[in-house]
Amino acid sequence: MQSEDSLPQQEKIVSGTVARMAVLGGAGAKVGINYLKHYGRSMIQGGTKNDQDQLKKKLDEQNAATVYQTFSRLKGGPLKVAQMLSIDQNLLPPAYAEQFAQAQTSVPPLSYPLVAQTFMKEFGKLPEAIFEDFDKKATYGASIGQVHRARIGSHEYAVKIQYPGVAKSLKSDLRLVKPFALHVLGLREDDIEIYFQEVETRLSEETDYRHELNRAIEIIEASSCLEGIHFPQYYRALSSTRILTTDWIEGISLRDFADESAPQEERDRIGQALWDFYQYQVHELLLFHADPHPGNFLVKHGELWVLDFGCTKKITREFHQRQFQFVLPHICEDQKLLEQSLRDMQVILPQDSPSEVKVIIATAKVWVELLAKPFRTGFFDFGNPEFLKAVYELGEESKKAKELRAIRGERGSADTVYVNRTFFGLYSMLGRIRARVKIKIPNSLL
């Protein structure tokens, strides 16, 4: 996570549907002006394809900065959508993915009066009446809340305070952001509809910090059998629906750890702990931490700490069996079995024509063989950049494939969105820390 000391404080959050719509409209107008300037420069300057590509890259960077600044100002739903889209980088041009990644850890913080206001509403007291020391400047900020450091005696706490109005404006925010994402970001409705359905469900849970506290305690207690992974303690008496208090943990973020010259042995140890944590949750608990970005993890004394359980996902055993059967080698080897598995997952629909079925099966086979590769080797080196590069390039090819884009219909289960997001995030983090991991197919699938 990145400290908020260098970011300007925000004195208020725009409230009301009409006012928030006006802010988004203003951003759309700026994007439109940028496009006009871009086309003007293209016509005047001409140049080679490389020159035109550089102009387009500059346009994307300008527009991405405009959109991100707008979402940061509104916080809540818009910023959460940015955070989700940034993890699935295949959906966005690189400039947007880079800008939106800031929504994971680095957001302009709210000023102290708004923080005090939330404390009064939740506890009827100011922070100074609860803690002996409370840092008025936020240390970290993200999409729906910011974290302050506090102390009672010698014990230090991390106090997460939700941005005012986030829960109340959730549904209207998502209705506003959807057409904005379609038109300004150039996304197709079929590509993002399932995202918005799941964002609304998960975000409604994330805005209830009591829900987060209960889910965190459930997963932490169940994961006590795992080695090399640790969790802060959660404090019910110091928490409420909009305020959540845990231990303050000193360490370095997984992002910073990845950028440091840690020995390979330590990288492997951290990577193994991360992998084992997710495999246990997904395949045994059927309840997992579904926000896999480096800002939610710390490394302390060579061991991994999990900091945030705001976004969790629960799946059924039936869904698990259908979703993860694709890691079994024989599925792709049998064309009929692969087709039936895709029908079970509603990736192939009854109304699909034979030619559409053929395209879907061929595409799915390539994707499955690539994404299931770590499960089929017994040992996988995520430090090899070719793997994630292949995932990204395949995503780009799929986006441009005319035959695929012509296939319509809402496909797959909404549950798949967060499972895929979780594994993409997990693969990305392991690739970033260049970890080598021991892997086996879960017993629950054999």
C-alpha positions in Angstrom: 0.0 0.0 0.0 1.0 3.5 -0.6 1.0 6.3 2.0 -1.5 9.1 1.5 0.8 11.8 2.8 1.7 13.1 -0.6 -1.9 13.2 -1.9 -4.2 16.3 -1.5 -7.0 15.7 0.9 -10.6 15.7 -0.3 -12.9 18.0 1.7 -16.2 16.4 0.5 -17.8 13.7 -1.7 -20.2 14.8 -4.3 -23.6 13.4 -3.3 -27.0 13.1 -5.0 -27.7 11.3 -8.3 -28.0 14.4 -10.4 -24.7 15.9 -9.0 -22.8 12.7 -9.5 -24.2 12.4 -13.0 -23.0 15.9 -13.8 -19.5 15.0 -12.7 -19.4 12.0 -15.0 -20.9 14.1 -17.8 -18.0 16.6 -17.3 -15.5 13.8 -17.6 -17.2 12.5 -20.7 -17.0 16.0 -22.3 -13.3 16.2 -21.5 -12.7 12.8 -23.1 -14.6 14.1 -26.2 -12.5 17.2 -26.4 -9.4 15.0 -26.2 -10.6 12.9 -29.1 -11.2 16.0 -31.2 -7.7 17.3 -30.5 -6.3 13.8 -31.3 -8.0 13.6 -34.7 -6.9 17.2 -35.5 -3.3 16.4 -34.7 -3.5 13.1 -36.7 -4.8 15.0 -39.8 -2.2 17.7 -39.6 0.8 15.7 -38.6 0.1 12.5 -40.6 3.3 10.4 -40.3 4.0 6.7 -40.1 2.0 4.0 -38.4 4.4 4.3 -35.5 3.7 8.0 -35.2 0.0 7.4 -35.3 0.4 4.7 -32.6 2.2 7.1 -30.4 -0.5 9.7 -30.8 -3.2 7.1 -29.9 -1.1 6.1 -26.8 -1.0 9.7 -25.7 -4.8 10.0 -26.2 -5.4 6.9 -24.1 -3.1 8.2 -21.3 -4.9 11.6 -21.2 -8.4 10.0 -21.2 -7.4 7.4 -18.6 -6.1 10.1 -16.3 -9.4 12.1 -16.7 -11.6 9.1 -16.0 -9.6 7.9 -13.0 -9.5 11.4 -11.5 -13.3 11.6 -11.9 -13.8 8.1 -10.3 -11.4 9.0 -7.5 -13.5 12.2 -6.7 -16.7 10.2 -6.6 -15.3 7.1 -4.8 -17.6 4.2 -4.0 -19.2 2.4 -6.9 -17.2 4.1 -9.7 -13.9 3.5 -8.0 -14.7 -0.1 -7.2 -15.5 -0.7 -10.9 -12.2 0.8 -11.8 -10.4 -1.5 -9.3 -12.2 -4.6 -10.7 -11.5 -3.7 -14.3 -7.8 -3.1 -13.5 -7.3 -6.7 -12.4 -8.8 -8.1 -15.5 -6.4 -6.3 -17.7 -7.6 -8.0 -20.9 -10.7 -5.7 -20.8 -8.8 -2.4 -20.9 -6.2 -0.7 -23.0 -2.8 -0.6 -21.0 -3.2 3.1 -20.2 -6.5 2.6 -18.5 -5.3 -0.6 -16.7 -2.3 1.3 -15.3 -4.4 4.3 -14.1 -7.2 2.2 -12.6 -4.7 0.0 -10.7 -4.3 3.0 -8.4 -7.8 2.3 -7.1 -6.4 -0.7 -5.3 -4.2 1.3 -2.9 -3.7 5.0 -3.6 -6.7 7.3 -3.5 -6.9 10.9 -2.4 -7.9 10.7 1.3 -10.9 12.5 2.9 -10.2 15.3 5.4 -10.4 14.7 9.1 -13.8 16.5 9.7 -15.5 13.8 7.5 -13.8 11.1 9.4 -14.9 12.6 12.7 -18.5 12.8 11.4 -18.5 9.1 10.7 -17.3 8.3 14.2 -20.0 10.4 15.7 -22.7 8.6 13.6 -21.3 5.2 14.4 -20.1 5.5 18.0 -21.5 8.8 19.2 -17.9 9.8 20.0 -14.9 11.4 18.3 -11.9 9.1 17.6 -9.9 10.9 20.4 -12.5 9.7 22.9 -12.0 6.1 21.9 -8.2 5.9 21.2 -5.4 7.6 23.2 -3.8 8.6 19.9 -5.4 8.8 16.5 -3.6 10.0 13.3 -5.8 12.5 11.6 -4.1 11.8 8.3 -5.1 8.6 6.5 -2.2 6.2 5.9 -3.9 4.3 3.1 -6.9 4.8 0.9 -8.8 2.6 -1.5 -12.2 2.5 -3.3 -14.6 2.6 -0.4 -12.6 3.5 2.7 -9.4 4.8 4.1 -7.1 3.5 7.0 -5.9 5.6 10.0 -3.3 4.6 12.6 -4.4 4.6 16.2 -3.1 3.6 19.6 -4.3 2.5 23.1 -1.5 2.1 25.5 1.3 0.4 23.6 -1.0 -1.4 21.2 -1.4 0.0 17.7 -4.5 -0.4 15.6 -5.5 0.0 11.9 -8.8 1.8 11.8 -10.7 1.6 8.4 -13.3 4.3 7.9 -15.8 4.1 5.1 -16.3 7.1 2.9 -19.6 8.8 3.6 -22.5 8.0 1.3 -20.9 5.0 -0.4 -23.5 2.5 0.7 -26.4 4.8 0.0 -25.3 5.7 -3.6 -24.2 2.2 -4.6 -27.1 1.3 -7.0 -27.5 4.7 -8.6 -23.7 4.9 -9.0 -23.6 1.6 -10.9 -26.5 2.7 -13.2 -24.5 5.9 -14.0 -21.2 4.2 -14.5 -22.4 1.5 -16.8 -23.2 3.7 -19.9 -20.1 5.7 -19.1 -17.9 2.6 -19.2 -19.6 1.4 -22.4 -19.2 4.7 -24.3 -16.1 6.3 -22.9 -14.0 3.2 -22.3 -15.3 1.5 -25.5 -16.4 -1.7 -23.8 -19.2 -3.9 -25.1 -22.2 -4.5 -22.9 -22.0 -8.2 -23.2 -18.4 -8.1 -21.8 -19.3 -6.1 -18.7 -22.9 -6.9 -17.8 -21.9 -9.8 -15.5 -19.2 -7.5 -13.9 -21.8 -5.0 -12.9 -24.2 -7.6 -11.4 -21.4 -9.1 -9.3 -20.0 -5.7 -8.3 -23.3 -4.7 -6.9 -23.6 -7.9 -4.9 -20.1 -7.8 -3.6 -20.0 -4.1 -3.0 -23.2 -4.2 -0.9 -21.3 -6.7 1.3 -18.2 -4.6 1.3 -20.0 -1.6 2.6 -21.1 -3.6 5.7 -18.0 -3.8 7.8 -19.7 -6.1 10.2 -20.0 -8.6 7.4 -16.3 -8.2 6.6 -15.5 -8.8 10.3 -17.5 -12.0 10.5 -16.1 -13.3 7.2 -12.6 -12.5 8.2 -12.9 -14.3 11.5 -14.4 -17.3 9.8 -11.6 -17.6 7.2 -8.9 -16.8 9.7 -10.0 -19.5 12.2 -10.4 -22.1 9.4 -7.0 -21.2 8.0 -5.1 -21.7 11.2 -3.7 -25.0 9.9 -1.7 -23.3 7.2 2.0 -22.6 7.5 3.8 -19.3 6.7 0.7 -17.1 6.7 -0.6 -14.7 9.3 -3.5 -12.4 10.0 -4.2 -9.4 12.2 -6.7 -9.7 15.0 -10.1 -8.1 14.5 -11.8 -6.1 17.3 -15.6 -6.3 17.5 -15.9 -3.7 20.3 -14.0 -1.1 18.2 -15.9 -1.9 15.0 -19.3 -1.0 13.5 -21.1 -1.1 10.2 -18.9 1.7 8.8 -15.7 1.4 10.9 -13.5 -1.6 11.2 -10.5 -2.0 13.6 -7.7 -4.5 13.4 -4.1 -4.8 14.6 -1.7 -2.5 12.9 0.9 -4.6 11.1 4.3 -3.3 10.2 5.8 -4.8 7.0 6.4 -4.1 3.4 3.6 -4.4 0.8 3.8 -7.4 -1.6 4.3 -4.8 -4.4 7.4 -3.4 -2.7 8.6 -6.9 -1.9 8.3 -7.9 -5.5 10.5 -4.9 -6.5 13.2 -5.6 -4.0 16.1 -8.0 -4.5 14.9 -10.7 -2.1 16.6 -14.0 -2.4 14.8 -16.6 -4.5 14.3 -18.9 -1.5 12.3 -16.1 0.2 10.3 -15.4 -2.9 9.4 -19.1 -3.2 8.4 -19.3 0.4 6.1 -16.3 0.1 4.7 -17.5 -3.2 4.0 -21.0 -1.7 2.2 -19.5 1.3 0.1 -17.4 -1.1 -0.7 -20.4 -3.3 -1.5 -22.7 -0.4 -3.8 -20.0 1.1 -5.9 -19.7 -2.0 -6.0 -23.4 -2.8 -7.2 -24.2 0.7 -9.9 -21.5 0.6 -11.2 -22.2 -2.9 -11.1 -26.0 -2.9 -11.7 -26.9 0.8 -13.6 -24.0 2.4 -15.5 -22.9 -0.7 -15.1 -19.4 0.7 -12.3 -17.2 -0.3 -10.6 -13.9 -0.3 -11.7 -12.5 -3.7 -9.6 -9.2 -3.8 -6.2 -10.5 -4.9 -4.0 -7.5 -5.4 -0.6 -6.7 -3.7 -2.1 -3.9 -1.5 -3.9 -6.5 0.6 -0.8 -8.4 1.6 2.3 -7.6 3.6 5.6 -9.4 4.1 7.0 -9.3 7.6 10.1 -11.2 8.8 9.9 -13.3 5.6 6.3 -14.4 6.1 3.0 -13.4 4.5 0.2 -11.4 6.2 -3.3 -11.0 4.8 -4.8 -7.6 5.7 -8.2 -7.2 4.2 -11.3 -9.4 3.8 -13.7 -6.8 2.5 -14.3 -8.8 -0.7 -15.0 -12.5 -0.2 -16.9 -15.0 -2.3 -18.8 -18.2 -1.3 -19.4 -20.9 -3.8 -21.3 -24.2 -3.8 -19.6 -27.6 -4.1 -21.6 -28.3 -7.3 -20.3 -25.1 -8.9 -16.8 -25.9 -7.7 -16.8 -29.3 -9.4 -18.1 -27.8 -12.7 -15.7 -24.9 -12.7 -12.5 -26.7 -11.7 -13.0 -29.9 -13.7 -11.1 -28.1 -16.5 -7.8 -28.5 -14.6 -8.1 -32.3 -15.2 -6.1 -33.3 -18.3 -8.6 -35.7 -19.7 -11.3 -33.0 -20.1 -9.5 -31.3 -23.0 -8.4 -34.6 -24.5 -12.0 -35.7 -25.1 -13.9 -33.3 -27.4 -17.4 -34.6 -26.3 -16.5 -34.3 -22.7 -15.2 -30.8 -23.2 -18.3 -29.7 -25.0 -20.6 -31.2 -22.3 -18.5 -29.4 -19.6 -19.0 -26.1 -21.4 -22.7 -26.7 -21.7 -22.8 -27.5 -17.9 -21.2 -24.1 -17.3 -23.6 -22.4 -19.7 -20.7 -21.2 -21.8 -22.4 -23.1 -24.7 -26.1 -22.2 -24.9 -28.9 -24.4 -26.4 -29.6 -21.8 -29.1 -25.9 -21.8 -30.4 -25.5 -22.9 -34.0 -23.0 -25.7 -34.8 -20.5 -23.2 -36.2 -20.8 -21.1 -33.0 -20.3 -24.2 -30.9 -17.2 -25.1 -32.9 -15.7 -21.6 -32.3 -16.4 -21.7 -28.6 -14.9 -25.2 -28.1 -11.8 -24.3 -30.0 -11.4 -21.1 -28.0 -12.1 -22.7 -24.7 -9.6 -25.5 -25.4 -6.8 -23.0 -25.9 -7.7 -21.1 -22.8 -8.1 -24.1 -20.6 -4.8 -25.6 -21.7 -3.0 -22.4 -20.9 -4.7 -21.4 -17.6 -4.6 -25.0 -16.2 -0.9 -25.4 -17.1 0.3 -24.7 -13.5 -1.9 -27.5 -12.1 -0.4 -30.1 -14.5 3.3 -29.8 -13.8 3.7 -30.4 -10.1 6.0 -27.4 -10.0 5.5 -24.1 -11.7 7.9 -21.2 -12.2 5.7 -18.0 -12.3 8.9 -16.0 -12.7 9.0 -17.1 -16.3 7.4 -14.0 -18.0 6.3 -16.1 -21.0 3.3 -17.5 -19.1 1.6 -14.3 -18.2 2.6 -12.8 -21.5 0.8 -15.7 -23.2 -2.3 -15.1 -21.1 -2.3 -11.4 -22.0 -1.7 -12.0 -25.7 -4.5 -14.7 -25.9 -6.8 -12.2 -24.3 -5.9 -9.6 -26.9 -6.5 -12.1 -29.7 -9.9 -13.1 -28.2 -11.0 -9.5 -28.0 -10.2 -9.0 -31.7 -11.6 -12.3 -33.0 -14.6 -11.4 -35.1 -16.1 -14.8 -34.8 -16.1 -14.6 -31.0 -17.4 -11.1 -30.9 -20.3 -12.1 -33.2 -21.5 -14.7 -30.7 -24.2 -13.1 -28.4 -25.9 -14.1 -25.2 -25.1 -13.9 -21.5 -22.8 -16.8 -20.8 -21.5 -18.5 -17.7 -22.4 -18.2 -14.1 -22.0 -14.9 -12.2 -19.9 -16.9 -9.8 -17.3 -17.5 -12.5 -16.5 -13.7 -12.5 -14.9 -13.7 -9.1 -13.3 -17.1 -9.4 -11.6 -16.0 -12.6 -10.7 -12.7 -11.1 -9.2 -14.4 -8.1 -7.0 -16.7 -10.1 -5.9 -14.0 -12.5 -4.9 -11.9 -9.6 -3.2 -14.8 -7.9 -1.2 -15.7 -11.1 -0.3 -12.0 -11.5 1.0 -11.6 -7.9 3.0 -14.8 -8.2 4.5 -13.6 -11.5 5.3 -10.3 -9.9 7.2 -11.8 -7.0 8.8 -14.4 -9.4 7.9 -17.3 -7.3 8.4 -21.0 -8.0 5.6 -23.0 -6.5 4.8 -26.7 -5.8 1.3 -27.5 -7.1 -0.9 -30.5 -7.2 -4.5 -31.1 -8.3 -6.8 -30.7 -5.3 -8.1 -34.0 -3.8 -11.6 -32.7 -4.0 -11.4 -32.9 -7.8 -9.9 -36.4 -8.0 
